[in-house]
């Protein structure tokens, strides 16, 4: 009798060991943060086999490549008496007359100008995430819906914007996030801060490149230069009396107010640059002797409108960090 019971227990134990653990609640627990991982739906009880590989490599609901980059801003919604958070980018000029069913949601500072924003179209989004980023790092957030917006200001041509409405990052308010994480992108982005312990003493060969400029900036007084390589671009940031971006023996750009970080988005590397009270992005090319200023939220300059996408950027050579002609200042 004892032998029979023992055999029954062993049989039941073996059956349990071969049965996969239940993941009934897995989707609820991980749907917001598992972008890039395959779905468990459709797998059989034996573990999935080739189907598991197909699910892992297949579409996940988000873009394969991050982007495009947009400006993070909060808009006070007059209809709901709340502030909504958007990642917004300009797509071109809008028709002069607004559709009769356009819904005004409020005003926001876009391109250095206060613009009234209205909704032209909207659709809900599911299983999509965005990364908000800036000089202090990144935060991940859910995309709630996608929208087409119309921005107007008296005396200017109306502008069309593509927007992602996102949930605020955990622990951040809508109001503060515009300065801590002023940019956003659907997908992933990685920020490397260029301050404090991340910087090291500049090698002599780099210090020599900017020695003359540093002497002039410090009125003859020397400062210990700190440096940090910018990813795999072959360029480095040097911080002293001014901040320099150098590659080889060439100074690509000089910034008076500092470069607190750089961000890697897919294969693109952008510098997060302080210019007065504003923060801009400059793309670091893999070759060449100029940075490219991203004018992601500024209206198309009239003189460059016919140039299409080329009007999105302004090249900066050498000391050309000042005076980005053809673009409006950012908030």
DOLO-463758 format. One record per residue (C-alpha): x, z, y; residue number from 1. Coordinates in Angstrom, 3 decimals. Last residue first. Example, Ala and Ser with C-alpha at 12.3 -4.5 7.8 and 13.67 -1.06 7.14 Angstrom:
REM residues 2
REC       c1       c3       c2   k
REC   13.670    7.140   -1.060   2
REC   12.300    7.800   -4.500   1
//
This chain:
REM residues 331
REC       c1       c3       c2   k
REC   11.615  -25.845   77.564 331
REC   13.390  -29.189   77.242 330
REC   14.795  -31.115   80.155 329
REC   13.552  -34.688   80.602 328
REC   15.554  -37.622   79.366 327
REC   16.955  -40.745   81.018 326
REC   20.083  -39.151   82.337 325
REC   21.551  -36.387   80.216 324
REC   23.481  -34.865   83.135 323
REC   26.057  -32.568   81.631 322
REC   27.461  -32.685   78.118 321
REC   29.482  -35.741   79.126 320
REC   32.872  -34.025   79.072 319
REC   34.090  -36.306   76.298 318
REC   31.251  -38.639   75.348 317
REC   27.566  -37.795   75.082 316
REC   25.170  -40.388   73.714 315
REC   21.508  -40.065   74.589 314
REC   18.887  -40.285   71.866 313
REC   15.250  -41.141   71.228 312
REC   15.424  -44.205   73.500 311
REC   17.094  -46.093   70.643 310
REC   13.857  -45.726   68.694 309
REC   12.097  -48.311   70.794 308
REC   14.302  -50.177   73.271 307
REC   11.281  -51.380   75.224 306
REC   10.664  -47.882   76.521 305
REC   14.199  -47.595   77.888 304
REC   13.615  -48.080   81.613 303
REC   10.319  -46.207   81.510 302
REC   11.968  -43.188   79.887 301
REC   10.109  -42.272   76.675 300
REC    8.580  -38.837   76.949 299
REC   10.774  -35.877   75.921 298
REC   10.061  -33.954   72.704 297
REC   12.701  -35.261   70.303 296
REC   15.402  -36.130   72.802 295
REC   18.223  -35.677   70.299 294
REC   21.584  -35.826   72.088 293
REC   24.100  -37.951   70.207 292
REC   27.744  -36.908   70.060 291
REC   30.507  -39.384   70.859 290
REC   33.952  -40.364   69.524 289
REC   33.153  -42.277   66.364 288
REC   32.820  -41.224   62.744 287
REC   30.673  -38.908   60.642 286
REC   28.366  -38.452   63.613 285
REC   27.586  -34.985   65.001 284
REC   23.966  -34.925   66.182 283
REC   23.263  -32.912   69.319 282
REC   20.315  -30.532   69.528 281
REC   19.225  -28.793   72.721 280
REC   18.544  -25.261   73.903 279
REC   17.579  -24.491   77.496 278
REC   18.235  -21.616   79.868 277
REC   21.551  -23.096   80.976 276
REC   22.653  -25.557   78.328 275
REC   22.879  -23.846   74.961 274
REC   23.695  -26.170   72.068 273
REC   22.506  -26.141   68.448 272
REC   24.796  -28.749   66.887 271
REC   23.258  -31.168   64.404 270
REC   24.416  -32.218   60.940 269
REC   22.493  -34.896   59.040 268
REC   22.771  -35.463   55.274 267
REC   19.650  -33.419   54.491 266
REC   19.237  -31.122   57.467 265
REC   22.406  -29.138   58.207 264
REC   22.238  -26.967   61.325 263
REC   24.979  -25.893   63.709 262
REC   25.230  -22.639   65.576 261
REC   25.925  -20.789   68.840 260
REC   27.378  -23.742   70.755 259
REC   28.241  -22.411   74.204 258
REC   27.182  -22.353   77.820 257
REC   29.790  -24.642   79.404 256
REC   29.686  -27.411   76.833 255
REC   32.463  -29.978   76.333 254
REC   32.086  -33.057   74.154 253
REC   33.923  -35.319   71.698 252
REC   37.394  -34.040   72.625 251
REC   39.717  -36.358   70.708 250
REC   42.974  -35.505   68.907 249
REC   41.424  -35.465   65.466 248
REC   37.891  -34.300   66.039 247
REC   36.936  -31.919   68.816 246
REC   33.787  -30.192   70.047 245
REC   34.665  -27.896   72.935 244
REC   33.195  -24.669   74.274 243
REC   34.363  -23.418   77.657 242
REC   36.443  -20.376   78.609 241
REC   37.276  -20.280   74.903 240
REC   35.314  -21.553   71.911 239
REC   36.540  -24.459   69.786 238
REC   33.979  -26.228   67.576 237
REC   35.424  -28.455   64.884 236
REC   35.011  -32.047   63.701 235
REC   35.941  -33.549   60.319 234
REC   32.235  -34.078   59.661 233
REC   32.262  -32.112   56.400 232
REC   30.609  -28.999   57.817 231
REC   31.482  -28.328   61.419 230
REC   34.798  -26.442   61.249 229
REC   34.953  -23.205   63.249 228
REC   37.345  -22.230   66.021 227
REC   38.297  -19.369   68.324 226
REC   40.577  -19.822   71.343 225
REC   42.346  -16.776   72.730 224
REC   41.905  -16.945   76.489 223
REC   44.503  -17.972   79.056 222
REC   44.315  -17.389   82.792 221
REC   45.300  -20.392   84.895 220
REC   41.989  -20.719   86.686 219
REC   40.219  -20.158   83.375 218
REC   38.462  -23.560   83.321 217
REC   41.624  -25.345   84.509 216
REC   43.837  -23.754   81.869 215
REC   41.179  -24.421   79.230 214
REC   40.955  -28.102   80.178 213
REC   44.724  -28.526   79.919 212
REC   44.968  -26.682   76.602 211
REC   42.091  -28.592   74.993 210
REC   44.089  -30.654   72.477 209
REC   46.855  -28.051   72.221 208
REC   44.417  -25.471   70.845 207
REC   43.597  -27.809   67.972 206
REC   47.234  -28.254   66.891 205
REC   47.897  -24.538   67.370 204
REC   45.194  -23.542   64.891 203
REC   42.187  -21.792   66.472 202
REC   41.765  -18.130   65.572 201
REC   38.720  -17.716   63.350 200
REC   34.966  -17.853   63.955 199
REC   32.301  -16.758   61.426 198
REC   33.052  -13.090   62.198 197
REC   31.554  -13.304   65.672 196
REC   29.720  -16.505   66.549 195
REC   29.323  -19.983   65.169 194
REC   26.174  -19.457   63.111 193
REC   25.608  -21.780   60.166 192
REC   21.983  -22.883   59.845 191
REC   20.543  -24.499   56.719 190
REC   17.437  -26.699   56.762 189
REC   14.785  -27.263   54.115 188
REC   11.531  -29.204   54.068 187
REC    9.334  -30.118   57.000 186
REC   11.419  -29.609   60.115 185
REC   11.303  -27.150   62.989 184
REC   12.991  -26.410   66.279 183
REC   12.818  -23.537   68.793 182
REC   13.519  -20.772   66.244 181
REC   14.478  -17.714   68.322 180
REC   13.160  -19.090   71.622 179
REC    9.802  -20.542   70.554 178
REC    9.532  -17.867   67.851 177
REC    9.032  -15.127   70.407 176
REC    5.530  -16.190   71.504 175
REC    4.200  -16.989   68.043 174
REC    5.271  -13.566   66.827 173
REC    7.849  -13.002   64.132 172
REC    7.889  -10.534   61.198 171
REC    6.952  -13.156   58.634 170
REC    7.255  -16.626   60.096 169
REC    4.221  -17.821   62.022 168
REC    1.911  -20.188   60.109 167
REC    2.401  -23.872   60.791 166
REC    0.508  -26.683   62.513 165
REC    2.509  -29.840   62.003 164
REC    2.368  -32.293   64.866 163
REC    2.689  -35.991   65.632 162
REC    2.557  -36.562   69.373 161
REC    1.101  -39.265   71.605 160
REC    1.812  -39.262   75.333 159
REC   -0.428  -39.896   78.332 158
REC    1.234  -41.863   81.158 157
REC    2.141  -39.618   84.058 156
REC    0.537  -38.727   87.414 155
REC   -1.286  -35.655   86.194 154
REC   -0.094  -34.416   82.841 153
REC   -1.474  -35.420   79.461 152
REC   -0.546  -34.827   75.837 151
REC   -2.484  -36.345   72.947 150
REC   -2.143  -34.868   69.486 149
REC   -2.195  -36.260   65.958 148
REC   -2.408  -33.432   63.475 147
REC   -1.118  -32.159   60.144 146
REC   -2.413  -28.939   58.631 145
REC   -1.432  -25.453   57.480 144
REC    2.269  -25.947   56.844 143
REC    3.599  -22.717   55.372 142
REC    6.713  -21.048   56.778 141
REC   10.402  -20.636   56.097 140
REC   12.754  -18.972   58.564 139
REC   16.102  -20.104   59.885 138
REC   19.112  -18.826   61.813 137
REC   19.685  -17.103   65.161 136
REC   20.569  -20.200   67.218 135
REC   17.525  -22.147   66.035 134
REC   15.457  -22.962   62.986 133
REC   11.922  -23.301   61.659 132
REC   11.770  -24.552   58.084 131
REC    8.556  -26.161   56.882 130
REC    6.468  -25.856   53.737 129
REC    3.896  -28.016   51.976 128
REC    1.729  -26.935   49.037 127
REC   -1.481  -27.848   50.858 126
REC   -2.142  -29.601   54.162 125
REC   -5.463  -29.908   56.005 124
REC   -6.149  -32.988   58.119 123
REC   -6.384  -33.487   61.864 122
REC   -7.143  -36.244   64.350 121
REC   -7.147  -36.783   68.110 120
REC   -6.550  -33.147   69.082 119
REC   -5.947  -32.397   72.753 118
REC   -2.917  -31.078   74.591 117
REC   -2.662  -30.436   78.307 116
REC    0.932  -30.735   79.382 115
REC    3.195  -28.352   81.297 114
REC    6.456  -30.190   81.925 113
REC    9.966  -29.370   80.695 112
REC    9.712  -31.828   77.821 111
REC    6.679  -30.006   76.492 110
REC    5.459  -26.774   78.075 109
REC    2.064  -26.030   76.572 108
REC   -1.605  -26.446   77.473 107
REC   -4.891  -25.844   75.667 106
REC   -6.891  -27.001   72.643 105
REC   -8.752  -29.981   74.126 104
REC  -10.854  -31.677   71.461 103
REC  -10.949  -35.494   71.458 102
REC  -14.470  -36.735   70.517 101
REC  -14.876  -39.094   73.491 100
REC  -11.511  -40.703   72.798  99
REC   -9.009  -40.308   75.667  98
REC   -8.487  -43.223   78.039  97
REC   -4.968  -44.298   79.009  96
REC   -3.991  -44.973   75.410  95
REC   -1.068  -42.836   74.206  94
REC    2.630  -43.558   74.725  93
REC    5.109  -42.866   71.946  92
REC    5.703  -40.723   68.829  91
REC    6.765  -37.434   70.427  90
REC    7.485  -34.559   68.083  89
REC    5.671  -31.267   67.527  88
REC    6.124  -28.327   65.197  87
REC    3.056  -26.312   66.128  86
REC    2.009  -22.663   66.383  85
REC   -1.528  -21.700   67.466  84
REC   -2.307  -19.053   70.053  83
REC   -5.790  -17.591   69.919  82
REC   -8.890  -17.603   72.128  81
REC  -10.697  -19.852   69.595  80
REC  -11.799  -22.583   72.005  79
REC   -9.094  -22.093   74.626  78
REC   -6.341  -22.461   72.019  77
REC   -3.111  -21.168   73.517  76
REC   -0.375  -23.476   72.288  75
REC    2.829  -22.140   70.777  74
REC    5.857  -24.371   70.453  73
REC    8.391  -25.525   67.881  72
REC    9.979  -28.896   68.705  71
REC   10.208  -31.455   65.916  70
REC   12.743  -32.783   63.431  69
REC   11.683  -35.529   61.017  68
REC   12.346  -34.375   58.491  67
REC   13.566  -33.184   55.152  66
REC   14.138  -35.670   52.325  65
REC   12.113  -35.661   49.107  64
REC    9.001  -34.818   51.127  63
REC    6.592  -32.191   49.789  62
REC    3.805  -32.370   47.163  61
REC    6.139  -31.783   44.234  60
REC    6.636  -35.335   42.981  59
REC    8.395  -35.643   39.593  58
REC   11.750  -34.365   38.412  57
REC   10.507  -30.994   37.180  56
REC    7.304  -32.443   35.756  55
REC    9.180  -35.139   33.848  54
REC   11.627  -32.601   32.450  53
REC    8.777  -30.375   31.255  52
REC    7.013  -33.389   29.711  51
REC   10.168  -34.149   27.729  50
REC    9.883  -30.784   25.925  49
REC    6.900  -28.832   27.308  48
REC    7.443  -25.332   25.909  47
REC    5.526  -25.245   22.588  46
REC    2.206  -24.360   24.234  45
REC    1.919  -27.773   25.866  44
REC    2.826  -28.547   29.439  43
REC    0.160  -30.136   31.656  42
REC    0.479  -27.663   34.518  41
REC    3.828  -25.899   34.790  40
REC    4.604  -27.659   38.076  39
REC    8.125  -28.743   38.943  38
REC   10.371  -26.963   41.419  37
REC   11.282  -28.623   44.723  36
REC    9.182  -26.353   46.908  35
REC    8.750  -22.986   45.240  34
REC    7.865  -20.847   48.290  33
REC    4.144  -20.972   48.969  32
REC    2.758  -21.640   45.482  31
REC    4.728  -18.807   43.892  30
REC    2.406  -15.879   43.222  29
REC   -0.884  -17.767   43.017  28
REC    0.623  -20.472   40.798  27
REC    2.116  -17.913   38.411  26
REC   -1.093  -15.956   37.791  25
REC   -1.911  -17.413   34.380  24
REC    1.720  -17.511   33.340  23
REC    1.085  -16.038   29.828  22
REC    4.204  -15.443   27.806  21
REC    4.986  -18.086   25.184  20
REC    3.942  -17.316   21.523  19
REC    6.785  -17.401   19.008  18
REC    7.638  -13.703   19.353  17
REC    3.982  -12.797   18.981  16
REC    3.727  -14.566   15.618  15
REC    6.856  -12.817   14.320  14
REC    5.429   -9.435   15.281  13
REC    2.150  -10.174   13.504  12
REC    3.972  -11.084   10.284  11
REC    6.194   -8.020   10.447  10
REC    3.172   -5.755   10.900   9
REC    1.360   -7.361    7.919   8
REC    4.426   -6.996    5.680   7
REC    4.685   -3.322    6.579   6
REC    1.009   -2.795    5.772   5
REC    1.431   -4.414    2.312   4
REC    4.548   -2.387    1.508   3
REC    2.814    0.859    2.397   2
REC    0.000    0.000    0.000   1
//
